[in-house]
Amino acid sequence: MKENKTYTITAIMEGAFMCANGCEKKGTDYINISNKVVIPNTVTKIERYAFSNCMAKNIKLSQNITKIEDGTFNEAGIKKSKSPME
C-alpha cells in the first residue's frame, strides 16, 4: 500500500482480524483493534473467521453486507452489535 492513497475496501477476507488483541504468538504480527469496530458501507462480504478471537467489544455492521460466512465472529469478545437488519 502506498502512503497518502485512498483504498476502497469491499470485502474482509478470511482471518483478517483473527486474534486481534486476543492472541500472542512469537514471530507473528497481529493487528491491534480498539474496543469498537465500524464496518464501512463499501464492505459487502465478511469471510470465515475474519474476526475470530477478536477482542473488540462493539461492532457496527455495514448496511450493504450481503454475506457473512460461518465462523466469522467465532469466540470473539463482542458484547454489543448493531446491524441495519435490527
ROTOR-390595 format. One record per atom (N, C-alpha, C): chain; atom name; y, z, x. Coordinates in nm, 2 decimals. Atoms other than C-alpha are relative to their C-alpha. Example, Ala and Ser with C-alpha at 12.3 -4.5 7.8 and 13.67 -1.06 7.14 Angstrom:
(rec 'A','N',(-0.12,0.00,0.09))
(rec 'A','CA',(-0.45,0.78,1.23))
(rec 'A','C',(0.12,0.00,0.09))
(rec 'A','N',(-0.11,0.00,-0.09))
(rec 'A','CA',(-0.11,0.71,1.37))
(rec 'A','C',(0.11,0.08,-0.08))
END
This chain:
(rec 'A','N',(-0.12,0.00,0.08))
(rec 'A','CA',(0.00,0.00,0.00))
(rec 'A','C',(0.12,0.00,0.09))
(rec 'A','N',(-0.13,0.01,-0.08))
(rec 'A','CA',(0.35,-0.08,0.12))
(rec 'A','C',(0.10,0.10,-0.06))
(rec 'A','N',(-0.11,-0.10,0.04))
(rec 'A','CA',(0.64,0.17,0.11))
(rec 'A','C',(0.10,-0.08,-0.08))
(rec 'A','N',(-0.11,0.05,0.08))
(rec 'A','CA',(0.91,0.11,-0.15))
(rec 'A','C',(-0.04,-0.12,-0.08))
(rec 'A','N',(0.04,0.11,0.09))
(rec 'A','CA',(0.70,-0.12,-0.36))
(rec 'A','C',(-0.06,0.07,-0.12))
(rec 'A','N',(0.06,-0.06,0.12))
(rec 'A','CA',(0.60,-0.05,-0.72))
(rec 'A','C',(-0.13,-0.07,-0.04))
(rec 'A','N',(0.13,0.06,0.04))
(rec 'A','CA',(0.25,-0.10,-0.83))
(rec 'A','C',(-0.03,0.05,-0.14))
(rec 'A','N',(0.04,-0.03,0.13))
(rec 'A','CA',(0.12,-0.11,-1.19))
(rec 'A','C',(-0.14,0.04,-0.01))
(rec 'A','N',(0.14,-0.05,0.01))
(rec 'A','CA',(-0.19,0.10,-1.25))
(rec 'A','C',(-0.05,-0.04,-0.14))
(rec 'A','N',(0.06,0.03,0.13))
(rec 'A','CA',(-0.42,-0.04,-1.52))
(rec 'A','C',(-0.13,0.06,-0.03))
(rec 'A','N',(0.13,-0.07,0.02))
(rec 'A','CA',(-0.74,0.15,-1.46))
(rec 'A','C',(-0.01,0.11,0.10))
(rec 'A','N',(0.03,-0.11,-0.09))
(rec 'A','CA',(-0.85,0.47,-1.30))
(rec 'A','C',(-0.15,-0.01,0.03))
(rec 'A','N',(0.14,0.04,-0.04))
(rec 'A','CA',(-1.17,0.39,-1.10))
(rec 'A','C',(-0.09,0.12,0.01))
(rec 'A','N',(0.10,-0.10,-0.01))
(rec 'A','CA',(-1.49,0.59,-1.07))
(rec 'A','C',(0.03,0.09,0.12))
(rec 'A','N',(-0.02,-0.10,-0.10))
(rec 'A','CA',(-1.44,0.91,-0.88))
(rec 'A','C',(0.14,0.01,0.06))
(rec 'A','N',(-0.13,0.01,-0.06))
(rec 'A','CA',(-1.07,0.85,-0.82))
(rec 'A','C',(0.06,0.14,0.03))
(rec 'A','N',(-0.06,-0.14,-0.02))
(rec 'A','CA',(-0.96,1.22,-0.86))
(rec 'A','C',(-0.11,0.10,0.00))
(rec 'A','N',(0.12,-0.10,-0.01))
(rec 'A','CA',(-1.31,1.38,-0.82))
(rec 'A','C',(0.03,0.11,0.10))
(rec 'A','N',(-0.02,-0.12,-0.09))
(rec 'A','CA',(-1.28,1.73,-0.67))
(rec 'A','C',(0.14,0.03,0.03))
(rec 'A','N',(-0.14,-0.03,-0.03))
(rec 'A','CA',(-0.90,1.73,-0.68))
(rec 'A','C',(0.02,0.15,-0.02))
(rec 'A','N',(-0.02,-0.14,0.00))
(rec 'A','CA',(-0.82,2.09,-0.59))
(rec 'A','C',(-0.12,0.08,-0.03))
(rec 'A','N',(0.12,-0.08,0.04))
(rec 'A','CA',(-1.18,2.19,-0.66))
(rec 'A','C',(-0.11,0.00,0.10))
(rec 'A','N',(0.11,0.01,-0.10))
(rec 'A','CA',(-1.40,2.09,-0.36))
(rec 'A','C',(0.06,0.01,0.14))
(rec 'A','N',(-0.03,0.00,-0.14))
(rec 'A','CA',(-1.40,2.14,0.01))
(rec 'A','C',(-0.12,-0.05,0.07))
(rec 'A','N',(0.10,0.07,-0.08))
(rec 'A','CA',(-1.59,1.92,0.24))
(rec 'A','C',(0.06,-0.04,0.13))
(rec 'A','N',(-0.05,0.04,-0.13))
(rec 'A','CA',(-1.54,1.88,0.61))
(rec 'A','C',(-0.01,-0.15,0.02))
(rec 'A','N',(0.00,0.14,-0.03))
(rec 'A','CA',(-1.44,1.53,0.72))
(rec 'A','C',(0.03,-0.09,-0.12))
(rec 'A','N',(-0.03,0.08,0.12))
(rec 'A','CA',(-1.34,1.42,0.37))
(rec 'A','C',(0.13,0.05,-0.06))
(rec 'A','N',(-0.13,-0.03,0.06))
(rec 'A','CA',(-1.00,1.40,0.22))
(rec 'A','C',(-0.01,-0.01,-0.15))
(rec 'A','N',(0.00,0.01,0.15))
(rec 'A','CA',(-0.95,1.48,-0.15))
(rec 'A','C',(0.15,0.01,-0.04))
(rec 'A','N',(-0.14,0.00,0.05))
(rec 'A','CA',(-0.63,1.42,-0.35))
(rec 'A','C',(0.03,0.13,-0.06))
(rec 'A','N',(-0.04,-0.13,0.06))
(rec 'A','CA',(-0.44,1.73,-0.44))
(rec 'A','C',(0.08,-0.03,-0.13))
(rec 'A','N',(-0.06,0.02,0.13))
(rec 'A','CA',(-0.35,1.73,-0.81))
(rec 'A','C',(0.07,0.13,-0.05))
(rec 'A','N',(-0.07,-0.11,0.06))
(rec 'A','CA',(-0.09,1.96,-0.97))
(rec 'A','C',(-0.07,0.05,-0.13))
(rec 'A','N',(0.06,-0.05,0.12))
(rec 'A','CA',(-0.16,2.15,-1.29))
(rec 'A','C',(0.00,-0.10,-0.12))
(rec 'A','N',(-0.02,0.10,0.11))
(rec 'A','CA',(-0.05,1.86,-1.51))
(rec 'A','C',(-0.02,-0.14,0.04))
(rec 'A','N',(0.02,0.14,-0.02))
(rec 'A','CA',(-0.17,1.50,-1.52))
(rec 'A','C',(0.05,-0.08,-0.12))
(rec 'A','N',(-0.04,0.09,0.10))
(rec 'A','CA',(0.00,1.23,-1.72))
(rec 'A','C',(-0.05,-0.14,0.03))
(rec 'A','N',(0.05,0.13,-0.02))
(rec 'A','CA',(-0.18,0.91,-1.76))
(rec 'A','C',(0.10,-0.10,-0.06))
(rec 'A','N',(-0.11,0.09,0.05))
(rec 'A','CA',(0.08,0.62,-1.79))
(rec 'A','C',(-0.06,-0.10,-0.10))
(rec 'A','N',(0.04,0.10,0.10))
(rec 'A','CA',(0.07,0.37,-2.07))
(rec 'A','C',(-0.06,-0.13,0.05))
(rec 'A','N',(0.06,0.12,-0.06))
(rec 'A','CA',(-0.03,0.10,-1.83))
(rec 'A','C',(-0.15,0.01,0.02))
(rec 'A','N',(0.15,-0.02,-0.02))
(rec 'A','CA',(-0.38,0.25,-1.80))
(rec 'A','C',(-0.07,-0.02,-0.13))
(rec 'A','N',(0.08,0.03,0.12))
(rec 'A','CA',(-0.63,0.11,-2.04))
(rec 'A','C',(-0.15,0.05,0.01))
(rec 'A','N',(0.14,-0.04,-0.02))
(rec 'A','CA',(-0.96,0.24,-1.89))
(rec 'A','C',(-0.01,0.11,0.11))
(rec 'A','N',(0.03,-0.10,-0.10))
(rec 'A','CA',(-1.08,0.55,-1.71))
(rec 'A','C',(-0.15,0.00,0.02))
(rec 'A','N',(0.14,0.02,-0.03))
(rec 'A','CA',(-1.41,0.51,-1.53))
(rec 'A','C',(-0.07,0.14,0.02))
(rec 'A','N',(0.08,-0.12,-0.01))
(rec 'A','CA',(-1.70,0.76,-1.49))
(rec 'A','C',(0.04,0.09,0.12))
(rec 'A','N',(-0.03,-0.10,-0.10))
(rec 'A','CA',(-1.63,1.08,-1.30))
(rec 'A','C',(0.13,-0.01,0.06))
(rec 'A','N',(-0.13,0.01,-0.06))
(rec 'A','CA',(-1.27,0.99,-1.24))
(rec 'A','C',(0.07,0.13,0.02))
(rec 'A','N',(-0.06,-0.13,-0.02))
(rec 'A','CA',(-1.16,1.35,-1.29))
(rec 'A','C',(-0.11,0.11,0.00))
(rec 'A','N',(0.11,-0.10,-0.01))
(rec 'A','CA',(-1.50,1.52,-1.24))
(rec 'A','C',(0.04,0.11,0.10))
(rec 'A','N',(-0.04,-0.12,-0.09))
(rec 'A','CA',(-1.44,1.87,-1.09))
(rec 'A','C',(0.14,0.01,0.03))
(rec 'A','N',(-0.14,-0.01,-0.03))
(rec 'A','CA',(-1.07,1.82,-1.10))
(rec 'A','C',(0.05,0.13,-0.07))
(rec 'A','N',(-0.05,-0.13,0.04))
(rec 'A','CA',(-0.88,2.15,-1.14))
(rec 'A','C',(0.13,-0.01,-0.07))
(rec 'A','N',(-0.12,0.00,0.08))
(rec 'A','CA',(-0.58,2.02,-1.33))
(rec 'A','C',(-0.02,0.07,-0.13))
(rec 'A','N',(0.02,-0.08,0.12))
(rec 'A','CA',(-0.52,2.24,-1.63))
(rec 'A','C',(0.04,-0.08,-0.13))
(rec 'A','N',(-0.05,0.07,0.11))
(rec 'A','CA',(-0.33,2.00,-1.86))
(rec 'A','C',(-0.01,-0.15,0.03))
(rec 'A','N',(0.00,0.15,-0.02))
(rec 'A','CA',(-0.38,1.62,-1.92))
(rec 'A','C',(0.06,-0.06,-0.13))
(rec 'A','N',(-0.05,0.08,0.11))
(rec 'A','CA',(-0.19,1.38,-2.14))
(rec 'A','C',(-0.04,-0.14,0.02))
(rec 'A','N',(0.06,0.14,-0.01))
(rec 'A','CA',(-0.37,1.05,-2.21))
(rec 'A','C',(0.10,-0.11,-0.05))
(rec 'A','N',(-0.07,0.12,0.04))
(rec 'A','CA',(-0.21,0.71,-2.24))
(rec 'A','C',(-0.03,-0.04,-0.15))
(rec 'A','N',(0.02,0.05,0.13))
(rec 'A','CA',(-0.17,0.56,-2.59))
(rec 'A','C',(-0.08,-0.13,0.00))
(rec 'A','N',(0.07,0.13,-0.01))
(rec 'A','CA',(-0.32,0.24,-2.46))
(rec 'A','C',(-0.14,0.00,0.06))
(rec 'A','N',(0.13,-0.01,-0.05))
(rec 'A','CA',(-0.65,0.37,-2.33))
(rec 'A','C',(-0.10,-0.05,-0.11))
(rec 'A','N',(0.10,0.06,0.09))
(rec 'A','CA',(-0.93,0.17,-2.49))
(rec 'A','C',(-0.15,0.05,0.04))
(rec 'A','N',(0.14,-0.04,-0.04))
(rec 'A','CA',(-1.23,0.31,-2.29))
(rec 'A','C',(0.01,0.12,0.10))
(rec 'A','N',(0.02,-0.11,-0.09))
(rec 'A','CA',(-1.31,0.65,-2.13))
(rec 'A','C',(-0.15,0.01,0.01))
(rec 'A','N',(0.15,0.01,-0.02))
(rec 'A','CA',(-1.66,0.63,-1.97))
(rec 'A','C',(-0.06,0.14,0.01))
(rec 'A','N',(0.07,-0.13,0.00))
(rec 'A','CA',(-1.92,0.91,-1.98))
(rec 'A','C',(0.02,0.07,0.13))
(rec 'A','N',(-0.01,-0.09,-0.12))
(rec 'A','CA',(-1.87,1.20,-1.74))
(rec 'A','C',(0.14,0.00,0.06))
(rec 'A','N',(-0.13,0.01,-0.05))
(rec 'A','CA',(-1.50,1.12,-1.69))
(rec 'A','C',(0.06,0.14,0.04))
(rec 'A','N',(-0.06,-0.13,-0.02))
(rec 'A','CA',(-1.40,1.49,-1.72))
(rec 'A','C',(-0.11,0.10,0.03))
(rec 'A','N',(0.12,-0.09,-0.03))
(rec 'A','CA',(-1.74,1.64,-1.61))
(rec 'A','C',(0.05,0.12,0.08))
(rec 'A','N',(-0.03,-0.13,-0.07))
(rec 'A','CA',(-1.68,2.01,-1.51))
(rec 'A','C',(0.14,0.01,0.05))
(rec 'A','N',(-0.14,-0.01,-0.03))
(rec 'A','CA',(-1.31,1.96,-1.50))
(rec 'A','C',(0.06,0.13,-0.05))
(rec 'A','N',(-0.06,-0.12,0.04))
(rec 'A','CA',(-1.08,2.26,-1.53))
(rec 'A','C',(0.11,-0.01,-0.11))
(rec 'A','N',(-0.10,0.02,0.10))
(rec 'A','CA',(-0.88,2.12,-1.82))
(rec 'A','C',(-0.01,0.10,-0.11))
(rec 'A','N',(-0.01,-0.10,0.11))
(rec 'A','CA',(-0.76,2.38,-2.07))
(rec 'A','C',(0.07,-0.06,-0.12))
(rec 'A','N',(-0.08,0.06,0.11))
(rec 'A','CA',(-0.52,2.16,-2.28))
(rec 'A','C',(0.00,-0.15,0.02))
(rec 'A','N',(-0.02,0.15,-0.01))
(rec 'A','CA',(-0.52,1.79,-2.35))
(rec 'A','C',(0.08,-0.05,-0.12))
(rec 'A','N',(-0.07,0.07,0.11))
(rec 'A','CA',(-0.31,1.56,-2.56))
(rec 'A','C',(-0.03,-0.14,0.01))
(rec 'A','N',(0.02,0.14,0.00))
(rec 'A','CA',(-0.40,1.22,-2.67))
(rec 'A','C',(0.06,-0.06,-0.13))
(rec 'A','N',(-0.06,0.06,0.11))
(rec 'A','CA',(-0.25,0.97,-2.91))
(rec 'A','C',(-0.09,0.00,-0.13))
(rec 'A','N',(0.09,0.00,0.11))
(rec 'A','CA',(-0.56,1.00,-3.12))
(rec 'A','C',(0.00,0.13,-0.08))
(rec 'A','N',(0.00,-0.13,0.06))
(rec 'A','CA',(-0.49,1.36,-3.21))
(rec 'A','C',(0.11,0.00,-0.11))
END
